[in-house]
Amino acid sequence: MHIVVFDQEGVRHEIAGGSASSVMEMIRDHGLSIAAQCGGSAACATCHVYVDPEWFGRLPPMGEDEDAMIELAVDIKPVSRLSCQLKPDALLDGLVLTLAPGTEF
């Protein structure tokens, strides 16, 4: 699986999945500036991303933990998700997202 990530400066990065268990790990392992302070347990909002609208409807629905935490994120939008809760999947190959403000370390 690969994803396209626009960082906080608008620079485009193509990232291959490797052995990551979440999109947040893919982003972090690629060396992009993403705080991900809770390590992927949906206990913070420091891995907040904006999912490209063409992809948003293809994602599984938010769980209760993610829904509660996304409200704490900076500048939430209708396409906001926590990247730690998005699991690499062949159906999401090519997913496009942007790192939200306030997620850099």
C-alpha positions as CSV (number, residue, x, y, z in Angstrom):
1,M,0.0,0.0,0.0
2,H,1.1,3.6,-0.6
3,I,-0.3,6.9,0.4
4,V,0.2,10.5,-0.7
5,V,0.7,12.9,2.2
6,F,1.0,16.7,2.0
7,D,2.9,17.9,5.0
8,Q,2.2,21.1,7.0
9,E,4.2,23.1,4.4
10,G,2.2,21.7,1.5
11,V,5.1,19.5,0.3
12,R,3.9,16.2,-1.3
13,H,5.3,12.9,-0.1
14,E,4.6,9.4,-1.5
15,I,4.9,6.8,1.2
16,A,5.0,3.0,0.9
17,G,3.4,1.1,3.8
18,G,6.1,-1.4,4.8
19,S,5.1,-3.2,8.0
20,A,3.2,-0.2,9.6
21,S,0.0,-1.1,11.4
22,S,-1.5,2.4,10.9
23,V,-1.4,5.3,8.5
24,M,0.1,7.4,11.4
25,E,3.0,4.9,11.6
26,M,3.5,5.1,7.9
27,I,3.8,8.9,8.2
28,R,6.1,8.8,11.2
29,D,8.3,6.1,9.8
30,H,8.8,8.2,6.6
31,G,10.2,10.9,8.9
32,L,7.5,13.5,8.5
33,S,6.8,15.9,11.4
34,I,3.8,14.3,13.2
35,A,3.7,14.4,17.0
36,A,1.5,11.3,17.5
37,Q,2.1,11.8,21.3
38,C,-0.1,8.9,22.4
39,G,1.6,6.4,20.1
40,G,-1.6,5.5,18.3
41,S,-4.1,4.7,21.1
42,A,-6.6,7.5,20.1
43,A,-5.8,9.3,23.4
44,C,-4.8,12.6,21.8
45,A,-5.3,14.4,18.5
46,T,-1.7,15.0,17.5
47,C,-1.9,12.8,14.4
48,H,-4.9,14.7,13.0
49,V,-5.1,14.7,9.2
50,Y,-7.5,16.0,6.5
51,V,-8.5,13.2,4.1
52,D,-9.0,14.2,0.5
53,P,-12.8,14.4,-0.1
54,E,-12.6,11.9,-2.9
55,W,-11.2,9.4,-0.4
56,F,-13.2,10.3,2.7
57,G,-16.3,8.3,1.9
58,R,-14.2,5.1,1.4
59,L,-12.9,5.1,5.0
60,P,-14.4,3.0,7.7
61,P,-16.6,5.0,10.1
62,M,-15.0,6.5,13.2
63,G,-15.0,4.6,16.4
64,E,-16.2,6.2,19.7
65,D,-12.6,6.9,20.9
66,E,-11.6,8.6,17.6
67,D,-14.9,10.6,17.5
68,A,-14.3,11.9,21.1
69,M,-10.6,12.8,20.4
70,I,-11.1,14.5,17.1
71,E,-13.1,17.2,18.9
72,L,-9.9,18.2,20.7
73,A,-8.0,18.7,17.4
74,V,-7.0,22.1,16.1
75,D,-9.0,23.3,13.1
76,I,-11.2,20.3,12.5
77,K,-13.0,20.0,9.2
78,P,-15.7,17.6,7.9
79,V,-12.8,15.5,6.4
80,S,-10.8,15.3,9.7
81,R,-9.6,11.9,11.0
82,L,-6.9,10.6,13.3
83,S,-4.3,8.8,11.2
84,C,-3.6,6.4,14.0
85,Q,-7.1,4.9,13.5
86,L,-6.7,4.4,9.8
87,K,-5.4,0.9,9.0
88,P,-3.4,0.2,5.9
89,D,-5.6,-1.7,3.5
90,A,-5.4,-2.6,-0.2
91,L,-8.7,-0.7,-0.7
92,L,-7.0,2.5,0.5
93,D,-4.0,2.2,-1.8
94,G,-3.3,5.7,-3.1
95,L,-5.1,7.4,-0.1
96,V,-4.4,11.2,-0.2
97,L,-4.3,13.3,3.0
98,T,-2.8,16.4,4.5
99,L,-1.2,16.8,7.9
100,A,-3.3,19.2,9.9
101,P,-1.9,22.3,11.7
102,G,-0.8,21.6,15.3
103,T,0.4,18.1,14.6
104,E,4.1,18.9,14.0
105,F,6.6,18.0,16.7
